[in-house]
Amino acid sequence: MSIVPNSHERVMKDEDFIISKTDTKGKLTYCNEIFMDMAVMSEEELLGKPHSIVRHPDMPKAIFKLLWERVQNGKEIFAYVKNLSNDGGFYWVSANVTPSYDVNKNIIGYYSVRRKPSRVALDVIIPLYDQMLRIEKSSGMEASMEHLTNTLKEKGVSYDEFIAKIQK
């Protein structure tokens, strides 16, 4: 059964943190209560499933490509993500994803902490993602990534600088 997105927005509380852990393939190995509440899913419905179970169709695939490239190479990433709830609603998060390591410094999974994004950040991100998604649908993910790269060049900032700047 696929979830039909609707316009019901859930908004995180300022003090909330959504926390999850995945294995190296992106399957959920841990999720906190706030994640379950926002996703409208039980622990049983989430654990062992791909983290993409909450991926909203409004999200450009290029953002997840960037995310995976970063974390698989041992780097952290901050990103804004629109997630899909089990009832069709959605919620925005400001996500920080980092690799988790074993004692031999091998990546064994990923740890993600999400918090409420600022309205100012969403006012910048939503139109950017809308444009990236339109480009993706007509010309593919690489063209969408190129649009992001060109946008950052025009602003004279790196991806990380851009994300940090708009959250304020």
Backbone as CSV, one residue per row, in Angstrom:
resi,resn,N_x,N_y,N_z,CA_x,CA_y,CA_z,C_x,C_y,C_z
1,MET,0.837,-1.184,0.000,0.000,0.000,0.000,0.882,1.246,0.000
2,SER,0.701,2.115,-0.958,1.501,3.331,-0.978,0.734,4.475,-0.316
3,ILE,1.487,5.359,0.291,0.913,6.485,1.022,0.645,7.615,0.031
4,VAL,-0.540,8.184,0.106,-0.899,9.316,-0.744,-0.627,10.599,0.039
5,PRO,0.333,11.405,-0.429,0.649,12.648,0.278,-0.544,13.605,0.297
6,ASN,-0.672,14.324,1.415,-1.690,15.358,1.529,-1.036,16.630,2.059
7,SER,-1.819,17.622,2.348,-1.264,18.917,2.749,-1.194,19.114,4.263
8,HIS,-1.413,18.055,5.032,-1.348,18.182,6.500,0.111,18.242,6.954
9,GLU,0.492,19.405,7.468,1.870,19.567,7.943,1.952,19.366,9.451
10,ARG,2.893,18.539,9.837,3.236,18.378,11.241,4.443,19.290,11.481
11,VAL,4.456,19.951,12.618,5.566,20.848,12.922,6.218,20.379,14.218
12,MET,7.508,20.190,14.146,8.256,19.782,15.337,8.236,20.899,16.378
13,LYS,8.329,20.515,17.631,8.489,21.496,18.699,9.936,21.967,18.675
14,ASP,10.156,23.185,19.148,11.516,23.739,19.166,12.491,22.860,19.936
15,GLU,12.015,22.211,20.985,12.908,21.429,21.834,13.039,19.964,21.395
16,ASP,12.318,19.573,20.353,12.339,18.181,19.899,13.575,17.836,19.069
17,PHE,14.010,16.598,19.216,15.048,16.029,18.372,14.554,14.678,17.889
18,ILE,14.612,14.454,16.596,14.317,13.140,16.036,15.665,12.443,15.888
19,ILE,15.744,11.239,16.420,17.007,10.509,16.366,16.770,9.139,15.748
20,SER,17.675,8.765,14.852,17.616,7.417,14.286,19.019,6.943,13.967
21,LYS,19.127,5.626,13.880,20.371,4.985,13.456,20.015,4.008,12.349
22,THR,20.938,3.874,11.401,20.747,2.895,10.331,22.011,2.059,10.185
23,ASP,21.866,0.941,9.486,23.055,0.181,9.111,23.655,0.842,7.873
24,THR,24.682,0.237,7.303,25.358,0.853,6.154,24.501,0.868,4.891
25,LYS,23.431,0.100,4.876,22.527,0.080,3.713,21.346,1.023,3.892
26,GLY,21.287,1.704,5.043,20.202,2.648,5.287,18.979,2.053,5.955
27,LYS,19.081,0.814,6.442,17.951,0.208,7.157,17.964,0.657,8.615
28,LEU,16.810,1.044,9.110,16.686,1.562,10.464,16.990,0.492,11.514
29,THR,17.873,0.854,12.437,18.205,-0.029,13.554,17.767,0.573,14.885
30,TYR,17.436,1.871,14.882,16.955,2.571,16.076,16.160,3.785,15.639
31,CYS,15.096,4.070,16.382,14.356,5.322,16.182,13.742,5.728,17.517
32,ASN,13.754,7.016,17.806,13.199,7.469,19.078,11.696,7.734,18.952
33,GLU,11.065,7.995,20.090,9.608,8.206,20.151,9.157,9.362,19.256
34,ILE,9.936,10.429,19.222,9.543,11.595,18.423,9.529,11.225,16.944
35,PHE,10.477,10.428,16.500,10.474,9.953,15.114,9.192,9.166,14.847
36,MET,8.869,8.244,15.745,7.665,7.439,15.556,6.411,8.314,15.527
37,ASP,6.355,9.300,16.414,5.199,10.206,16.448,5.073,11.008,15.156
38,MET,6.176,11.568,14.692,6.134,12.391,13.478,5.828,11.544,12.237
39,ALA,6.366,10.336,12.200,6.151,9.450,11.052,4.796,8.733,11.129
40,VAL,4.163,8.791,12.286,2.899,8.078,12.541,3.096,6.584,12.253
41,MET,4.170,6.044,12.800,4.488,4.630,12.650,5.022,4.088,13.966
42,SER,4.818,2.806,14.169,5.324,2.152,15.365,6.778,1.733,15.143
43,GLU,7.429,1.386,16.228,8.797,0.887,16.140,8.850,-0.340,15.233
44,GLU,7.854,-1.210,15.352,7.798,-2.425,14.529,7.679,-2.092,13.037
45,GLU,6.962,-1.020,12.733,6.795,-0.623,11.331,8.059,0.015,10.761
46,LEU,8.914,0.533,11.630,10.102,1.252,11.181,11.390,0.411,11.206
47,LEU,11.636,-0.280,12.299,12.907,-1.007,12.420,13.048,-2.081,11.351
48,GLY,14.234,-2.120,10.754,14.515,-3.074,9.688,14.107,-2.588,8.310
49,LYS,13.406,-1.466,8.266,12.964,-0.893,6.982,13.981,0.156,6.524
50,PRO,14.028,0.414,5.217,14.909,1.491,4.741,14.452,2.833,5.314
51,HIS,15.413,3.678,5.662,15.069,5.010,6.176,14.198,5.754,5.156
52,SER,14.331,5.396,3.909,13.542,6.044,2.845,12.046,5.769,2.972
53,ILE,11.630,4.971,3.952,10.214,4.729,4.189,9.485,6.050,4.477
54,VAL,10.217,7.067,4.951,9.608,8.369,5.231,9.961,9.415,4.162
55,ARG,10.513,8.974,3.042,10.899,9.922,1.990,9.654,10.492,1.303
56,HIS,9.581,11.790,1.259,8.459,12.475,0.599,8.776,12.618,-0.888
57,PRO,7.771,12.425,-1.756,8.033,12.546,-3.202,8.414,13.956,-3.648
58,ASP,8.235,14.958,-2.788,8.649,16.331,-3.126,10.151,16.544,-2.959
59,MET,10.854,15.559,-2.427,12.293,15.699,-2.202,13.078,15.366,-3.465
60,PRO,13.991,16.267,-3.880,14.849,15.941,-5.018,15.796,14.782,-4.665
61,LYS,15.919,13.838,-5.572,16.820,12.700,-5.357,18.265,13.161,-5.251
62,ALA,18.590,14.274,-5.888,19.961,14.795,-5.863,20.423,15.105,-4.440
63,ILE,19.510,15.513,-3.572,19.886,15.802,-2.185,20.315,14.516,-1.485
64,PHE,19.604,13.420,-1.742,19.984,12.143,-1.130,21.260,11.587,-1.742
65,LYS,21.483,11.867,-3.007,22.755,11.457,-3.639,23.915,12.156,-2.930
66,LEU,23.764,13.451,-2.715,24.788,14.229,-2.011,24.983,13.695,-0.590
67,LEU,23.883,13.429,0.097,23.940,12.913,1.459,24.710,11.599,1.502
68,TRP,24.350,10.654,0.651,25.010,9.348,0.655,26.482,9.451,0.275
69,GLU,26.808,10.295,-0.694,28.214,10.468,-1.070,29.026,10.946,0.129
70,ARG,28.472,11.906,0.850,29.183,12.460,2.000,29.397,11.417,3.092
71,VAL,28.310,10.809,3.552,28.438,9.921,4.717,29.202,8.646,4.391
72,GLN,29.074,8.134,3.178,29.830,6.933,2.808,31.321,7.218,2.719
73,ASN,31.666,8.504,2.570,33.070,8.902,2.553,33.543,9.414,3.914
74,GLY,32.762,9.128,4.957,33.181,9.459,6.309,32.966,10.897,6.724
75,LYS,32.147,11.629,5.994,31.902,13.030,6.320,30.473,13.209,6.823
76,GLU,30.283,14.211,7.664,28.924,14.519,8.105,28.261,15.433,7.081
77,ILE,26.945,15.521,7.162,26.217,16.433,6.299,25.023,17.000,7.052
78,PHE,24.733,18.244,6.769,23.517,18.897,7.234,22.649,19.090,6.006
79,ALA,21.359,18.800,6.129,20.451,18.956,4.987,19.034,19.196,5.496
80,TYR,18.265,19.872,4.690,16.843,20.049,4.975,16.096,18.962,4.229
81,VAL,15.173,18.316,4.943,14.466,17.186,4.359,12.973,17.295,4.673
82,LYS,12.171,17.066,3.645,10.723,16.955,3.817,10.406,15.472,3.896
83,ASN,9.835,15.054,5.025,9.507,13.652,5.239,8.012,13.423,5.146
84,LEU,7.656,12.192,4.823,6.275,11.772,4.662,5.833,10.965,5.876
85,SER,4.693,11.326,6.438,4.106,10.565,7.541,3.217,9.467,6.974
86,ASN,2.962,8.471,7.766,2.167,7.312,7.342,0.724,7.676,6.985
87,ASP,0.249,8.807,7.490,-1.115,9.251,7.186,-1.165,10.200,5.994
88,GLY,-0.037,10.366,5.301,0.036,11.233,4.131,0.513,12.643,4.429
89,GLY,0.550,12.999,5.705,1.044,14.313,6.082,2.549,14.405,5.877
90,PHE,3.098,15.554,6.220,4.536,15.754,6.029,5.103,16.575,7.170
91,TYR,6.428,16.517,7.279,7.127,17.342,8.254,8.523,17.637,7.728
92,TRP,8.961,18.864,7.967,10.297,19.302,7.573,11.256,19.131,8.740
93,VAL,12.482,18.774,8.415,13.529,18.671,9.420,14.829,19.295,8.916
94,SER,15.611,19.748,9.858,16.997,20.114,9.607,17.802,18.933,10.128
95,ALA,18.403,18.173,9.221,19.044,16.913,9.573,20.560,17.030,9.607
96,ASN,21.147,16.344,10.573,22.587,16.157,10.632,22.814,14.650,10.607
97,VAL,23.543,14.185,9.605,23.804,12.756,9.455,25.315,12.545,9.523
98,THR,25.714,11.595,10.368,27.135,11.289,10.538,27.347,9.783,10.485
99,PRO,28.514,9.368,10.015,28.831,7.940,10.051,29.100,7.490,11.487
100,SER,28.807,6.222,11.757,29.159,5.582,13.031,30.278,4.590,12.719
101,TYR,31.234,4.482,13.638,32.414,3.653,13.404,32.555,2.561,14.451
102,ASP,33.215,1.462,14.066,33.596,0.441,15.039,34.987,0.792,15.579
103,VAL,35.528,-0.060,16.435,36.830,0.222,17.050,37.976,0.261,16.033
104,ASN,37.782,-0.346,14.867,38.812,-0.331,13.824,38.614,0.794,12.816
105,LYS,37.719,1.728,13.144,37.432,2.899,12.303,36.753,2.541,10.980
106,ASN,36.020,1.423,10.971,35.199,1.047,9.819,33.799,1.614,10.030
107,ILE,33.214,2.143,8.962,31.849,2.646,9.071,30.914,1.451,9.245
108,ILE,30.109,1.513,10.309,29.173,0.416,10.599,27.714,0.857,10.497
109,GLY,27.509,2.133,10.225,26.149,2.642,10.109,26.155,4.159,10.119
110,TYR,24.967,4.715,10.288,24.817,6.169,10.257,23.881,6.603,11.367
111,TYR,24.157,7.776,11.904,23.427,8.342,13.025,22.858,9.666,12.557
112,SER,21.585,9.875,12.776,20.961,11.112,12.318,20.187,11.772,13.442
113,VAL,20.419,13.069,13.580,19.682,13.897,14.533,19.007,14.996,13.726
114,ARG,17.695,15.091,13.916,16.941,16.108,13.200,16.250,17.027,14.187
115,ARG,16.212,18.291,13.808,15.519,19.276,14.632,14.623,20.135,13.752
116,LYS,13.870,20.991,14.390,12.943,21.854,13.671,13.738,22.881,12.847
117,PRO,13.460,22.967,11.554,14.148,23.972,10.742,13.532,25.347,10.964
118,SER,14.306,26.380,10.720,13.760,27.735,10.840,12.855,28.027,9.645
119,ARG,11.889,28.877,9.849,10.972,29.265,8.765,11.757,29.990,7.668
120,VAL,12.741,30.786,8.068,13.580,31.508,7.100,14.294,30.512,6.188
121,ALA,14.823,29.444,6.772,15.515,28.417,5.976,14.551,27.765,4.992
122,LEU,13.360,27.430,5.449,12.389,26.783,4.559,11.951,27.707,3.434
123,ASP,11.898,29.008,3.717,11.541,29.968,2.660,12.581,29.983,1.539
124,VAL,13.802,29.584,1.849,14.869,29.476,0.845,14.875,28.073,0.222
125,ILE,14.744,27.056,1.052,14.871,25.665,0.607,13.703,25.206,-0.266
126,ILE,12.487,25.549,0.121,11.317,25.044,-0.621,11.358,25.429,-2.094
127,PRO,11.580,26.709,-2.439,11.650,27.030,-3.882,12.843,26.377,-4.588
128,LEU,13.976,26.249,-3.881,15.148,25.589,-4.463,14.831,24.128,-4.766
129,TYR,14.251,23.420,-3.803,13.901,22.017,-3.999,12.828,21.856,-5.076
130,ASP,11.865,22.774,-5.116,10.832,22.713,-6.166,11.471,22.795,-7.553
131,GLN,12.415,23.714,-7.700,13.111,23.869,-8.980,13.951,22.638,-9.288
132,MET,14.658,22.130,-8.301,15.477,20.928,-8.509,14.609,19.740,-8.917
133,LEU,13.449,19.616,-8.295,12.549,18.512,-8.612,12.006,18.625,-10.037
134,ARG,11.661,19.845,-10.433,11.195,20.060,-11.824,12.293,19.679,-12.820
135,ILE,13.520,20.091,-12.523,14.655,19.782,-13.398,14.879,18.267,-13.427
136,GLU,14.805,17.639,-12.263,14.994,16.186,-12.163,13.982,15.437,-13.021
137,LYS,12.724,15.879,-12.961,11.662,15.201,-13.710,11.829,15.366,-15.213
138,SER,12.363,16.515,-15.637,12.506,16.752,-17.077,13.867,16.336,-17.620
139,SER,14.930,16.480,-16.806,16.285,16.277,-17.331,17.153,15.323,-16.516
140,GLY,16.655,14.814,-15.398,17.409,13.833,-14.618,18.113,14.405,-13.401
141,MET,18.602,13.480,-12.584,19.223,13.842,-11.314,20.508,14.643,-11.490
142,GLU,21.316,14.314,-12.478,22.570,15.056,-12.678,22.297,16.523,-13.005
143,ALA,21.254,16.787,-13.795,20.889,18.168,-14.121,20.415,18.904,-12.865
144,SER,19.712,18.190,-12.000,19.254,18.761,-10.737,20.449,19.122,-9.856
145,MET,21.424,18.227,-9.786,22.637,18.473,-9.003,23.406,19.660,-9.586
146,GLU,23.441,19.726,-10.893,24.123,20.849,-11.556,23.445,22.173,-11.193
147,HIS,22.112,22.170,-11.118,21.389,23.382,-10.725,21.785,23.797,-9.308
148,LEU,21.871,22.831,-8.402,22.290,23.138,-7.030,23.702,23.708,-7.023
149,THR,24.604,23.065,-7.743,25.998,23.526,-7.821,26.075,24.945,-8.370
150,ASN,25.322,25.227,-9.432,25.318,26.564,-10.026,24.719,27.605,-9.082
151,THR,23.684,27.228,-8.357,23.075,28.140,-7.383,24.089,28.515,-6.312
152,LEU,24.839,27.530,-5.827,25.849,27.790,-4.803,26.971,28.668,-5.354
153,LYS,27.377,28.401,-6.597,28.421,29.230,-7.229,27.971,30.683,-7.335
154,GLU,26.714,30.879,-7.764,26.168,32.242,-7.884,26.177,32.955,-6.541
155,LYS,25.935,32.222,-5.473,25.912,32.816,-4.134,27.322,32.925,-3.546
156,GLY,28.289,32.279,-4.192,29.670,32.337,-3.727,29.913,31.598,-2.424
157,VAL,29.169,30.493,-2.231,29.304,29.724,-0.994,29.380,28.236,-1.301
158,SER,29.949,27.503,-0.349,29.929,26.043,-0.439,28.561,25.560,0.022
159,TYR,28.277,24.283,-0.204,27.018,23.716,0.273,26.898,23.895,1.787
160,ASP,27.962,23.553,2.522,27.935,23.646,3.976,27.714,25.077,4.461
161,GLU,28.376,26.033,3.826,28.188,27.445,4.196,26.749,27.885,3.942
162,PHE,26.198,27.475,2.817,24.823,27.802,2.455,23.835,27.291,3.503
163,ILE,23.969,26.024,3.871,23.063,25.402,4.841,23.185,26.096,6.201
164,ALA,24.398,26.352,6.642,24.605,27.006,7.945,24.037,28.420,7.946
165,LYS,24.213,29.118,6.859,23.776,30.514,6.763,22.253,30.653,6.823
166,ILE,21.545,29.775,6.152,20.089,29.960,6.101,19.368,29.459,7.357
167,GLN,19.995,28.653,8.187,19.341,28.149,9.394,19.215,29.237,10.454
168,LYS,20.019,30.259,10.378,20.027,31.301,11.418,18.742,32.070,11.487
